[in-house]
Amino acid sequence: MNIIKDHIAPGRRNRPSTNPSSSRYKKIIPPKYITIHNAWSPWDAKGLNNYQKGDAAAARPASWHLSVCDRFIVQGIPFGETAWHAGDYVNVSNPGTGNTESIGIEICDFYDRNAGRNDQARYLKAEAHSVELVAYLIKSVPSLLPFPECVVPHAKWRPASGCPSRILGRKDGWEHYIEEIREVLNAQSEPSNRLPKVLRTVGVEIDGKMHPTLRGYYLDIGRTTLPMLDVGRILGAEVSGHGDHIKIRTRRI
């Protein structure tokens, strides 16, 4: 597992274990949990980590240990140091377990605020990458609680956050996420090009008739996995609809 280390500078407000003015200064607690977040930002893992190294994140303060996208994993804070990601504190002098005893992971979702939508294809690859990352951490960080108790959503520490909303917002989304991690842990070798097994079941209508077997966001073609919307367009069809219903109209000359 290739994790790029690009740490927040020591002494910054959002790296409190290295800040002499912080109540967390020099306090290191071996992590017991892994906390999963959705980033709701336009950046990849390198861009997201650059943000937490900057002044805006320090002023909040906000920080996390790992940023993961479809291509990179970047570590901004060493494990065991407090990061301000869980929101489970009375104040910065009295942080909760989520901040002090969990590894915070932000999954990039490539969210475009102006358009009001994200790049779902890239996000799903980032989510799949996070599954492999979590499995790796479970195998390599001995202080973690037994699986699956050690893997929790941000909402465990701060229920009002509803985070990671892209996972929790799917039917049985968290259960399926945990199952994906379990499958990687049980595999003999590390898989590649994984996608979440259960996304959302959608109906596919072709020329006004519901197709009896094409159901789901993705269609497997040999070893290639493509979104249904892209499949329709590649085949020269008009594709519309979203959410739970995709309409494909074949073009006739």
C-alpha positions in Angstrom: 0.0 0.0 0.0 1.6 3.3 -1.2 0.8 6.1 1.3 2.4 9.4 0.5 3.5 11.2 3.7 3.0 15.0 3.5 2.5 16.1 7.0 1.0 19.3 8.3 3.9 21.4 9.7 4.6 20.9 13.4 3.1 23.6 15.6 0.1 24.4 13.5 -3.3 24.7 15.4 -4.7 21.8 13.5 -1.8 19.5 14.4 -2.3 19.9 18.2 0.0 17.1 19.4 2.9 19.3 18.2 1.5 22.7 19.2 2.9 23.8 22.6 -0.2 25.9 23.3 -2.5 23.0 22.9 -3.9 20.8 25.7 -3.0 17.9 23.4 0.7 18.8 23.1 2.9 15.7 23.1 -0.1 13.4 23.9 0.0 10.3 21.7 -2.7 7.7 21.9 -2.5 4.5 19.8 -5.6 4.5 17.7 -8.5 2.2 18.4 -10.8 3.2 15.6 -10.9 4.2 11.9 -13.4 7.0 11.2 -14.8 7.3 7.7 -15.7 10.7 6.2 -16.9 11.9 2.8 -15.0 15.1 1.9 -17.6 17.1 -0.2 -14.7 18.9 -1.9 -13.5 19.2 -5.5 -10.0 18.1 -4.8 -8.1 14.8 -5.2 -6.2 13.4 -2.2 -3.2 15.6 -2.8 -5.3 18.7 -3.2 -7.3 17.9 -0.1 -4.2 17.3 2.0 -2.8 20.6 0.7 -5.9 22.3 2.0 -5.4 21.0 5.5 -1.8 22.2 5.4 -3.0 25.7 4.7 -4.2 28.6 6.8 -8.0 28.1 6.3 -7.9 24.6 7.8 -5.6 25.7 10.7 -8.0 28.6 11.6 -11.0 26.3 11.9 -9.1 24.1 13.2 -9.7 21.0 11.0 -7.5 18.1 10.2 -7.5 14.3 9.5 -4.9 11.6 9.1 -5.5 10.3 5.5 -7.0 11.6 2.3 -7.8 8.9 -0.3 -9.0 9.4 -3.9 -9.1 7.1 -7.0 -5.3 7.4 -7.5 -3.5 8.5 -4.3 -3.5 8.2 -0.5 -1.8 11.0 1.4 -1.1 11.1 5.1 -1.2 14.6 6.7 -0.9 13.6 10.4 0.9 10.6 12.0 -1.3 7.9 13.6 -1.7 8.5 17.3 -1.7 12.2 17.1 -5.0 14.1 17.7 -6.7 15.4 14.6 -9.7 17.7 14.6 -12.1 15.6 12.4 -14.7 13.9 14.6 -16.4 16.9 16.2 -17.0 15.0 19.4 -15.6 17.5 21.9 -17.0 20.0 24.5 -14.1 22.3 23.5 -10.6 21.9 22.2 -9.4 21.3 25.8 -11.8 18.4 26.1 -11.8 16.4 22.9 -13.6 13.1 22.6 -12.6 9.6 21.6 -13.2 10.2 17.9 -10.6 12.9 17.7 -8.1 11.4 20.1 -8.3 7.6 19.4 -9.3 7.2 15.8 -7.6 7.5 12.4 -9.6 10.0 10.3 -10.0 9.1 6.6 -11.5 11.6 4.1 -12.8 10.0 0.9 -12.6 12.4 -2.0 -15.8 12.8 -3.9 -14.9 15.5 -6.4 -17.9 17.7 -5.6 -18.5 20.7 -7.8 -20.4 23.3 -5.7 -21.3 25.4 -8.7 -22.9 22.4 -10.6 -24.3 20.9 -7.4 -23.1 17.4 -8.2 -20.0 15.3 -7.9 -18.0 13.1 -10.2 -19.7 9.8 -9.2 -17.5 7.6 -11.3 -14.3 8.9 -9.7 -15.9 8.9 -6.3 -16.9 5.3 -6.4 -13.3 4.4 -7.4 -12.1 6.5 -4.4 -14.5 4.7 -2.1 -13.2 1.3 -3.4 -9.7 2.5 -2.8 -10.6 3.4 0.7 -11.9 -0.1 1.3 -8.4 -1.5 0.4 -6.8 1.2 2.6 -9.0 0.3 5.6 -8.2 -3.4 5.2 -4.5 -2.5 5.1 -4.7 -0.5 8.3 -6.6 -3.3 10.1 -3.8 -5.6 9.2 -0.9 -3.2 10.0 -2.0 -1.1 13.1 -2.0 -3.5 16.1 -3.7 -1.1 18.5 -7.0 -1.1 16.6 -10.0 -2.8 18.1 -11.1 -6.1 16.4 -12.9 -5.7 13.0 -15.6 -4.6 12.4 -15.9 -2.7 15.7 -12.8 -0.6 14.8 -14.4 0.9 11.6 -17.0 3.5 12.2 -18.8 6.3 10.4 -18.2 9.9 11.4 -21.8 9.9 12.5 -20.9 7.6 15.4 -19.1 10.5 17.1 -21.3 13.3 15.8 -24.8 11.9 14.7 -26.0 15.2 13.3 -23.3 15.1 10.7 -24.9 12.2 8.7 -21.3 11.6 7.5 -20.2 9.8 5.4 -23.4 10.8 3.7 -22.6 9.2 0.3 -22.3 5.8 2.0 -25.0 6.2 4.6 -27.3 7.7 2.0 -27.5 4.4 0.1 -29.8 1.6 1.2 -27.8 -0.6 3.5 -24.8 1.5 2.5 -22.7 1.1 5.6 -23.4 -2.6 5.9 -22.2 -3.1 2.3 -19.1 -1.0 3.0 -18.2 -3.2 5.9 -18.8 -6.3 3.9 -16.4 -5.0 1.2 -13.7 -4.6 3.8 -14.4 -8.1 5.1 -14.0 -9.5 1.6 -10.6 -7.8 1.1 -9.5 -9.0 4.5 -10.4 -12.6 3.6 -8.9 -12.5 0.2 -5.6 -14.3 -0.5 -4.1 -11.3 -2.3 -5.0 -7.6 -2.7 -7.6 -7.0 -5.4 -7.5 -4.2 -7.8 -10.0 -2.1 -9.7 -12.7 -2.9 -7.1 -16.0 -1.0 -7.1 -18.6 -1.1 -4.3 -20.6 -4.3 -4.9 -23.9 -2.8 -4.0 -24.5 0.7 -5.3 -28.2 1.6 -5.9 -30.6 -0.5 -7.9 -31.9 1.5 -10.8 -34.3 0.5 -13.6 -33.1 0.7 -17.2 -35.7 1.5 -19.8 -34.9 0.9 -23.5 -37.2 2.4 -26.1 -40.0 2.6 -23.6 -39.7 -0.9 -22.2 -38.1 -1.8 -18.9 -35.2 -4.2 -19.5 -35.7 -7.4 -17.4 -32.0 -7.9 -16.5 -30.1 -4.6 -16.8 -30.3 -3.2 -13.3 -27.7 -1.1 -11.6 -25.3 1.7 -12.2 -22.6 -0.4 -13.7 -22.4 -3.0 -16.5 -19.5 -5.5 -16.6 -17.9 -6.0 -20.1 -15.2 -8.5 -19.8 -12.7 -7.0 -17.3 -14.0 -3.5 -17.9 -16.7 -1.9 -15.7 -18.6 1.1 -17.1 -21.4 3.2 -15.8 -24.7 2.4 -17.6 -25.0 6.0 -18.7 -21.6 5.8 -20.5 -22.5 2.4 -22.0 -25.6 3.9 -23.6 -23.7 6.9 -25.0 -20.9 4.7 -26.4 -23.5 2.7 -28.3 -24.8 5.8 -29.9 -28.1 6.1 -27.9 -29.8 9.0 -26.3 -29.6 8.6 -22.5 -31.6 10.5 -20.0 -33.0 10.1 -16.5 -31.1 9.9 -13.2 -31.4 8.5 -9.7 -33.5 5.3 -9.8 -34.5 5.4 -13.5 -32.3 5.5 -16.6 -33.9 5.9 -20.1 -32.1 4.8 -23.2 -33.5 5.6 -26.6 -31.7 4.0 -29.6 -31.1 6.4 -32.5 -32.7 5.4 -35.7 -31.7 6.8 -39.1 
